[in-house]
Amino acid sequence: MGVTECDNMLMLLGISSQMTLQERRISTKLVMEGFRDTCTEAGTTVNGGQTVLNPWYIIGGVASSVCSKDEYILPEYAKVGDVLVLTKPLGTQIAVNAHQWIEEPSQWEKIQHVITKEEVVKAYLTAMFSMARLNRNGAKLMHKHKAHAATDVTGFGILGHATNLVRNQKESVSFVIKSLPIIAKMAAVANACKINFKLLEGFSAETSGGLLMCLPPEQANEYCAEIQQIDKHPAWKIGEVIAGNHEAIISPDVQIIEVDYY
């Protein structure tokens, strides 16, 4: 983790076969422009790729970089006393689903008592802008503030990725997650929708989630303050590294932090 320079990017594009030819022409142009803009923001360029037809629209990329040992952070040197820091809120999967449920009466009626349609739209936009925000600044600051280990939080959920990370540590440590920053109202939606997303259990998938890192305690506050200043969005101290047997747990009295809409 912690690589901040991308040498090459390949674009992988799946154009929806369910669109008309005119819809494909318009949407493909816009999607490719957005992808290139993000590559420019990341300091790289698109130098190839592949395009196929697919039932639904998808886009992704393959990033590659050649770097020296001092340009990345190995995920294995967490120490007792380190602070766990997370750079993006959880709940993107719930927010995207809730936005779809506005148009699905059978699902909407399950959650309408805990959230309004206006709040769903705000949560959806918060998730969208969070997913669109690069982790590049967060990665740069990991080097400055001497992170001992790090991972990203994506498909396995925060506890899944924390477990993978702690099992890779050289020292006998465990991770205790004491707070979960979640997009506002998404914990209530997850509980009301009757679908087992396992958000509060730490296994709800995130897309383009944040960085989870182990920082020296004297660096954690400075890291959070600096990323707030640069990205204009907070990071959170969510737990600690303790002596243990390579387990990650969510504390029974975990605090849910309701993250305001962007």
Secondary structure, 3 states (H helix, E strand, C coil): CCCCCCCEEEEEEEEECCCCHHHHHHHHHHHHHHHHHHHHHCCCCEEEEEEEEECCCEEEEEEECCCCHHHCCCCCCCCCCCEEEECCCECHHHHHHHHHHCCCHHHHHHHCCCCCHHHHHHHHHHHHHHHHCCCHHHHHHHHHCCCCEEEECCCCHHHHHHHHHHCCCCCCEEEEEEEEEEECCHHHHHHHCCCCCCCCCCCCCCCCCCEEEEECHHHHHHHHHHHHHHHCCCCEEEEEEEECCCCEEEEEEEEEEEECCC
